[in-house]
Amino acid sequence: MTALSDSVLAEAADGFGTPCFIYATSAIEERIGQLRAAFGSRFALSFAVKSNPNPALLGWLNRRIDSLDISSIGEMRLALAAGWDAARISFTGPAKRADELREAIAAGIGLLIVESVREARAADTIARAMKRVQPILIRIAPDSVPRGFGDHMAGRPSAFGIDLEDAEEALDGICGLPGLSVQGLHIYSGTQCLKAEAIVENYRGFLAIFESLCARHAIDPRTLVFGSGLGVPYHDGDTPFDLAAVAEAIGPDLDRFTTAAPFRHSSLVLELGRYLVAEAGYFLTRVVSVKQSRGTRIAICDGGMNNHLPASGHFGMVIRRNYRMHKVGGEGAPEKIDIVGPLCTSIDRLASGVELPRVEEGDIIAVHQSGAYGLTASPIHFISHAPPAELMVVDGELRDVSRFFDEGADTGSLRLRA
């Protein structure tokens, strides 16, 4: 994906301060184009709001992708405020409360993804009280996932969805609820996969489950959601998977599937989060001081784990590895250094022994792949630093799209010099 230049990153840091996140819409548009080119019309595209719920980003995505997937009523409110029609939103999550179900159904949510029989019954009661029939998808938790997924939720105890082994009885009960209209199925088995052959095998497993369950329960599926699982290369040594190879291998399977009688009118939806936006974003943090401690050089920065928990290795990693990063405007021979944040805990560490051109006080460190699960996944209230700015580059203009700022603060945009 197209990278932002160091001159743009420096301008962002100098113009809006650090720490901050910066998102390049051109890179997201490029990724959307790659997906459309690879899959053609086989998949509609859905964005998982939990990966980056910035309202300006949600507004920009409207009319560029087909739908949004939310995981809380707060995310639904953000989406509606950003101009999205509730009918183009789906709602997943294993712990939807009654008030959330009530508000979502009243708003006309397009698809409610039910994750248990209990949740289906609760939604049925609410919908009937409103004299409505709520369209739903039933989420299935598969019993296996191919090797190669960084995090998976198949074949093990999981809060998400109905276990495939229990699906027969559960679907019989859900399909008979009068306040609900079963529109199809939803499967998400794993995430962060960089192996094309594993992605293809995973999708073939989805197709087999969809085919079997729809046939046995007389479901006429209008929508079938594929949890994408598509990974991004966060770390040195990671190799991006070949999107064209995935599309070439799975394309014939999808075509055969959608020409079969039960699925001719089915919309296949690819639900994406990090794969759409992660590589479009950078986290910028400035070095406050540098110290030598017991043989190790340490750069102490103004932003760390409080702003970017995943980069610290505490968001799904089994073995901590440094995110890709660089010193903005950096030149010279690489030296090993630890990069830490401002928090009063030893786990606030953005890099261990990373090799960068010599780092000094005042330098800016740019952490790559930070457009997804950055600010939204972080403990921003720990020791009460002000939240970082969020910036977006749109058509050559650097805009302040921060969600959090002091009332009356001066926010705006900056025309880029580069």
C-alpha positions as CSV (number, residue, x, y, z in Angstrom):
1,M,0.0,0.0,0.0
2,T,1.1,3.6,-0.7
3,A,3.1,4.9,2.3
4,L,3.1,8.5,3.6
5,S,6.4,10.4,3.2
6,D,8.5,11.5,6.1
7,S,7.8,15.1,5.2
8,V,4.1,14.5,5.7
9,L,4.7,12.6,9.0
10,A,6.9,15.4,10.2
11,E,4.4,18.0,9.2
12,A,1.7,16.1,11.1
13,A,3.8,15.9,14.2
14,D,4.8,19.6,14.1
15,G,1.4,20.9,13.1
16,F,-0.8,18.9,15.5
17,G,1.6,17.6,18.2
18,T,2.5,14.1,19.4
19,P,1.5,11.5,20.2
20,C,-0.9,11.2,17.2
21,F,-2.3,8.8,14.7
22,I,-2.4,9.6,11.0
23,Y,-4.5,7.7,8.4
24,A,-4.0,7.9,4.7
25,T,-7.3,7.5,2.8
26,S,-5.5,6.9,-0.5
27,A,-4.0,3.7,1.0
28,I,-7.5,2.5,2.1
29,E,-8.9,3.3,-1.3
30,E,-6.1,1.4,-2.9
31,R,-6.8,-1.6,-0.7
32,I,-10.6,-1.5,-1.6
33,G,-9.6,-1.4,-5.2
34,Q,-7.3,-4.4,-4.8
35,L,-10.2,-6.4,-3.2
36,R,-12.7,-5.4,-5.9
37,A,-10.2,-6.3,-8.7
38,A,-9.4,-9.6,-7.1
39,F,-12.9,-10.9,-6.3
40,G,-15.0,-8.9,-8.7
41,S,-18.6,-9.0,-7.7
42,R,-18.3,-12.2,-5.8
43,F,-18.0,-10.5,-2.4
44,A,-19.6,-7.4,-0.9
45,L,-17.3,-5.6,1.6
46,S,-18.2,-5.0,5.2
47,F,-16.0,-2.9,7.6
48,A,-15.6,-4.1,11.2
49,V,-16.0,-0.8,13.1
50,K,-14.3,-2.1,16.2
51,S,-11.0,-2.0,14.3
52,N,-11.2,1.8,13.9
53,P,-14.4,3.7,14.9
54,N,-13.2,7.2,14.1
55,P,-16.3,9.1,12.9
56,A,-14.6,10.9,10.1
57,L,-13.2,7.6,8.8
58,L,-16.6,6.0,9.0
59,G,-18.1,8.9,7.0
60,W,-15.4,8.6,4.4
61,L,-16.0,4.9,4.0
62,N,-19.7,5.5,3.3
63,R,-20.4,5.0,-0.4
64,R,-17.0,3.3,-0.8
65,I,-17.9,0.0,0.9
66,D,-21.2,-1.9,1.1
67,S,-21.8,-2.2,4.8
68,L,-20.6,-1.8,8.4
69,D,-20.4,-4.3,11.2
70,I,-20.7,-3.0,14.7
71,S,-20.1,-4.7,18.1
72,S,-21.9,-2.2,20.4
73,I,-24.7,0.3,20.4
74,G,-22.1,3.0,20.8
75,E,-20.6,2.0,17.5
76,M,-24.1,2.1,15.9
77,R,-24.6,5.6,17.2
78,L,-21.2,6.7,15.7
79,A,-22.1,5.1,12.4
80,L,-25.5,6.8,12.2
81,A,-24.0,10.1,13.1
82,A,-21.5,9.6,10.3
83,G,-24.3,9.3,7.8
84,W,-24.8,5.5,7.5
85,D,-28.2,4.1,7.0
86,A,-29.1,1.6,9.8
87,A,-30.3,-0.8,7.1
88,R,-26.6,-1.2,5.9
89,I,-25.3,-2.1,9.4
90,S,-25.0,-5.5,11.0
91,F,-24.6,-6.0,14.8
92,T,-22.4,-8.8,16.2
93,G,-21.1,-9.5,19.7
94,P,-21.8,-12.2,22.3
95,A,-23.1,-9.9,25.2
96,K,-25.7,-7.7,23.7
97,R,-27.8,-6.3,26.5
98,A,-31.6,-5.9,26.3
99,D,-31.4,-2.1,26.0
100,E,-28.9,-2.5,23.1
101,L,-31.1,-4.9,21.3
102,R,-34.1,-2.6,21.8
103,E,-32.3,0.4,20.4
104,A,-30.8,-1.5,17.5
105,I,-34.1,-3.0,16.5
106,A,-36.0,0.3,16.9
107,A,-33.4,2.0,14.7
108,G,-34.0,-0.5,11.9
109,I,-30.7,-2.3,12.1
110,G,-30.2,-4.3,8.8
111,L,-29.0,-7.5,10.3
112,L,-28.8,-8.7,13.9
113,I,-26.1,-11.4,14.3
114,V,-27.5,-13.7,17.0
115,E,-24.8,-15.6,18.9
116,S,-26.9,-17.9,21.1
117,V,-30.4,-19.3,21.5
118,R,-30.8,-17.1,24.5
119,E,-30.0,-13.9,22.6
120,A,-32.3,-15.0,19.8
121,R,-35.2,-15.4,22.2
122,A,-34.5,-12.0,23.8
123,A,-34.4,-10.3,20.4
124,D,-37.6,-12.2,19.4
125,T,-39.4,-10.9,22.5
126,I,-38.3,-7.3,21.8
127,A,-39.2,-7.4,18.1
128,R,-42.7,-8.8,18.8
129,A,-43.3,-6.1,21.4
130,M,-42.5,-3.5,18.7
131,K,-44.7,-5.4,16.2
132,R,-41.7,-6.0,14.0
133,V,-39.9,-8.9,12.4
134,Q,-36.2,-8.4,12.8
135,P,-33.8,-9.8,10.1
136,I,-31.1,-11.9,11.6
137,L,-28.0,-14.0,10.8
138,I,-27.1,-16.9,13.0
139,R,-23.4,-17.0,13.9
140,I,-21.8,-20.4,13.8
141,A,-18.5,-21.3,15.7
142,P,-16.8,-23.9,13.5
143,D,-15.0,-26.9,14.9
144,S,-11.7,-26.3,13.2
145,V,-9.5,-23.7,11.5
146,P,-6.5,-24.3,9.2
147,R,-3.0,-23.8,10.6
148,G,-1.7,-20.3,10.0
149,F,-4.1,-18.1,11.7
150,G,-2.6,-15.8,14.4
151,D,-5.6,-15.9,16.6
152,H,-8.5,-18.4,16.2
153,M,-11.7,-19.2,17.9
154,A,-12.6,-22.5,16.3
155,G,-12.6,-26.0,17.9
156,R,-12.1,-24.6,21.4
157,P,-14.4,-23.1,24.1
158,S,-15.6,-19.7,22.8
159,A,-18.0,-17.0,23.7
160,F,-18.7,-16.3,20.0
161,G,-21.5,-17.9,18.1
162,I,-23.2,-21.3,18.4
163,D,-20.8,-24.3,18.3
164,L,-21.2,-26.2,15.1
165,E,-21.7,-29.4,17.2
166,D,-24.8,-27.8,18.8
167,A,-26.1,-26.1,15.6
168,E,-28.8,-28.7,14.8
169,E,-30.9,-28.2,17.9
170,A,-30.1,-24.5,18.2
171,L,-31.2,-23.6,14.6
172,D,-34.4,-25.6,14.9
173,G,-35.3,-23.4,17.9
174,I,-34.2,-20.1,16.4
175,C,-35.9,-20.6,13.0
176,G,-39.2,-21.0,14.7
177,L,-39.2,-17.7,16.5
178,P,-42.0,-15.4,14.9
179,G,-40.3,-12.1,15.7
180,L,-37.2,-13.0,13.7
181,S,-36.5,-13.7,10.0
182,V,-33.5,-15.8,9.4
183,Q,-31.6,-14.3,6.5
184,G,-28.5,-16.5,6.6
185,L,-25.4,-17.4,8.5
186,H,-22.2,-15.8,9.8
187,I,-18.9,-17.5,10.4
188,Y,-15.7,-16.1,11.9
189,S,-13.1,-18.7,12.7
190,G,-9.8,-16.8,13.0
191,T,-7.8,-13.7,12.2
192,Q,-4.4,-12.4,11.1
193,C,-3.6,-15.1,8.5
194,L,-0.7,-14.5,6.1
195,K,-0.9,-17.9,4.3
196,A,-2.9,-17.9,1.1
197,E,-3.5,-21.6,1.1
198,A,-4.9,-21.5,4.7
199,I,-7.3,-18.6,3.8
200,V,-8.6,-20.6,0.9
201,E,-9.0,-23.8,2.9
202,N,-10.8,-21.7,5.6
203,Y,-13.3,-20.3,3.1
204,R,-13.9,-23.7,1.6
205,G,-14.8,-24.9,5.1
206,F,-17.3,-22.0,5.4
207,L,-19.0,-23.0,2.1
208,A,-19.4,-26.5,3.3
209,I,-21.0,-25.4,6.6
210,F,-23.3,-22.9,4.8
211,E,-24.4,-25.6,2.4
212,S,-25.0,-28.2,5.0
213,L,-26.9,-26.1,7.5
214,C,-29.0,-24.2,5.0
215,A,-30.1,-27.5,3.4
216,R,-31.0,-29.2,6.7
217,H,-32.9,-26.2,8.1
218,A,-34.6,-25.0,4.9
219,I,-32.9,-21.6,5.2
220,D,-33.2,-19.5,2.1
221,P,-30.0,-17.4,2.6
222,R,-30.0,-13.8,1.5
223,T,-26.7,-13.1,3.3
224,L,-23.7,-15.3,4.2
225,V,-20.9,-13.6,6.0
226,F,-17.3,-14.7,5.7
227,G,-15.1,-13.5,8.6
228,S,-12.2,-12.6,6.5
229,G,-9.2,-13.4,8.7
230,L,-6.9,-11.6,6.3
231,G,-3.7,-10.6,7.9
232,V,-1.2,-7.7,7.6
233,P,2.6,-7.8,7.9
234,Y,3.1,-6.2,11.3
235,H,6.7,-7.4,12.0
236,D,10.0,-7.6,10.1
237,G,10.2,-10.9,8.4
238,D,6.4,-11.1,7.8
239,T,5.4,-11.6,4.2
240,P,2.1,-10.3,2.9
241,F,-0.2,-13.0,1.6
242,D,-0.9,-13.1,-2.2
243,L,-4.5,-11.7,-2.6
244,A,-4.6,-12.6,-6.3
245,A,-3.6,-16.2,-5.4
246,V,-6.4,-16.4,-2.9
247,A,-9.0,-15.1,-5.3
248,E,-7.8,-17.3,-8.1
249,A,-8.0,-20.4,-5.9
250,I,-11.4,-19.7,-4.2
251,G,-13.1,-18.0,-7.2
252,P,-14.2,-21.2,-8.9
253,D,-15.6,-22.6,-5.5
254,L,-17.6,-19.4,-5.0
255,D,-18.9,-19.5,-8.6
256,R,-20.1,-23.1,-8.2
257,F,-21.6,-22.3,-4.9
258,T,-23.6,-19.3,-6.1
259,T,-24.9,-21.0,-9.2
260,A,-26.5,-23.8,-7.0
261,A,-30.3,-23.3,-6.6
262,P,-30.4,-22.4,-2.9
263,F,-27.7,-19.7,-3.2
264,R,-28.4,-17.9,-6.5
265,H,-29.7,-14.9,-4.7
266,S,-27.3,-15.0,-1.8
267,S,-25.0,-12.0,-1.1
268,L,-21.6,-13.2,0.1
269,V,-20.1,-10.7,2.4
270,L,-16.4,-10.4,3.3
271,E,-16.1,-8.8,6.8
272,L,-12.8,-6.9,7.1
273,G,-11.1,-4.8,9.8
274,R,-7.4,-4.6,9.9
275,Y,-6.9,-5.6,6.3
276,L,-8.7,-2.5,5.1
277,V,-7.2,0.1,7.4
278,A,-4.2,-1.1,9.4
279,E,-1.5,-0.4,6.8
280,A,-2.9,3.0,6.0
281,G,-2.1,4.3,9.5
282,Y,0.9,5.4,11.5
283,F,1.4,6.2,15.2
284,L,3.7,9.1,15.8
285,T,5.4,9.5,19.2
286,R,8.2,11.9,20.1
287,V,11.3,11.1,22.2
288,V,11.2,13.0,25.4
289,S,14.5,11.7,26.8
290,V,17.2,9.1,26.1
291,K,19.1,7.2,28.8
292,Q,21.6,4.5,29.2
293,S,20.7,1.8,31.7
294,R,22.8,-1.2,32.4
295,G,24.1,-1.5,28.9
296,T,20.9,-0.7,27.1
297,R,20.0,2.6,25.4
298,I,16.4,3.6,26.0
299,A,14.2,6.2,24.3
300,I,11.4,7.4,26.5
301,C,8.5,8.8,24.4
302,D,5.4,10.9,25.0
303,G,3.1,8.1,23.8
304,G,3.2,4.4,24.4
305,M,1.0,1.6,25.5
306,N,-1.7,4.0,26.7
307,N,-2.2,5.0,23.0
308,H,-1.2,1.9,21.2
309,L,-1.7,-1.3,23.3
310,P,-1.2,-3.7,20.3
311,A,2.3,-2.3,19.5
312,S,3.3,-3.1,23.1
313,G,2.5,-6.7,22.5
314,H,-0.5,-7.0,24.8
315,F,-3.2,-7.5,22.2
316,G,-3.4,-11.1,21.0
317,M,0.3,-11.8,20.8
318,V,1.7,-15.0,22.3
319,I,5.3,-14.0,21.7
320,R,6.1,-10.3,21.8
321,R,7.6,-8.9,18.5
322,N,8.4,-5.4,17.5
323,Y,6.0,-3.6,15.1
324,R,7.7,-2.2,12.0
325,M,8.8,1.4,12.8
326,H,11.2,4.0,11.7
327,K,12.8,7.3,12.8
328,V,11.2,10.1,10.8
329,G,14.0,11.7,8.8
330,G,16.4,9.1,10.1
331,E,19.8,8.7,8.5
332,G,22.9,6.9,9.6
333,A,24.1,3.6,10.8
334,P,21.5,1.5,12.7
335,E,21.9,1.1,16.5
336,K,19.9,-1.0,18.9
337,I,17.5,0.8,21.3
338,D,14.5,0.1,23.4
339,I,11.5,2.4,22.8
340,V,9.2,2.9,25.8
341,G,6.2,5.1,26.6
342,P,5.4,7.4,29.5
343,L,3.5,5.0,31.8
344,C,4.5,4.0,35.3
345,T,4.8,0.3,34.4
346,S,7.5,-1.8,32.9
347,I,5.2,-3.3,30.3
348,D,4.9,0.1,28.5
349,R,7.3,-0.9,25.8
350,L,6.9,-0.3,22.1
351,A,10.1,-1.9,21.0
352,S,12.9,-4.0,22.4
353,G,16.3,-3.9,20.7
354,V,15.0,-2.3,17.6
355,E,17.6,-1.1,15.1
356,L,17.1,2.5,14.1
357,P,19.5,5.4,13.1
358,R,20.8,6.9,16.3
359,V,17.8,8.2,18.3
360,E,18.1,11.5,20.2
361,E,15.8,13.7,22.3
362,G,13.1,15.3,20.1
363,D,13.1,12.7,17.4
364,I,9.8,11.3,16.1
365,I,9.2,7.5,15.9
366,A,6.7,6.3,13.4
367,V,5.0,3.0,14.2
368,H,3.7,1.3,11.1
369,Q,0.5,-0.7,10.6
370,S,-1.4,1.5,13.1
371,G,-4.6,2.2,11.3
372,A,-6.5,-0.6,13.1
373,Y,-6.7,-1.5,16.8
374,G,-4.6,1.4,17.9
375,L,-6.4,4.0,19.9
376,T,-9.6,2.0,20.0
377,A,-7.8,-0.9,21.8
378,S,-5.8,1.1,24.2
379,P,-6.0,2.1,27.9
380,I,-6.0,5.8,27.3
381,H,-7.0,6.8,30.8
382,F,-4.0,5.2,32.5
383,I,-2.2,8.1,34.3
384,S,-4.6,10.5,32.6
385,H,-2.5,11.8,29.7
386,A,-4.5,13.7,27.1
387,P,-5.7,11.4,24.3
388,P,-3.6,11.5,21.1
389,A,-4.8,13.4,18.1
390,E,-6.2,11.5,15.1
391,L,-5.4,12.9,11.7
392,M,-6.5,11.9,8.2
393,V,-5.0,12.7,4.9
394,V,-7.7,13.3,2.3
395,D,-6.9,14.6,-1.2
396,G,-3.7,16.2,0.0
397,E,-5.2,17.8,3.0
398,L,-4.2,16.9,6.5
399,R,-7.3,17.0,8.7
400,D,-7.7,16.9,12.5
401,V,-10.4,14.2,13.0
402,S,-9.8,13.7,16.7
403,R,-12.7,12.3,18.7
404,F,-11.4,13.8,22.0
405,F,-10.4,17.4,22.4
406,D,-11.0,20.2,24.9
407,E,-14.2,22.2,24.3
408,G,-13.3,25.3,22.4
409,A,-9.9,23.9,21.3
410,D,-8.6,25.1,18.0
411,T,-8.9,22.2,15.5
412,G,-8.9,22.3,11.8
413,S,-6.9,21.2,8.7
414,L,-3.6,21.9,7.1
415,R,-2.8,21.9,3.4
416,L,0.3,19.7,3.0
417,R,3.4,21.1,1.5
418,A,4.4,17.8,0.1
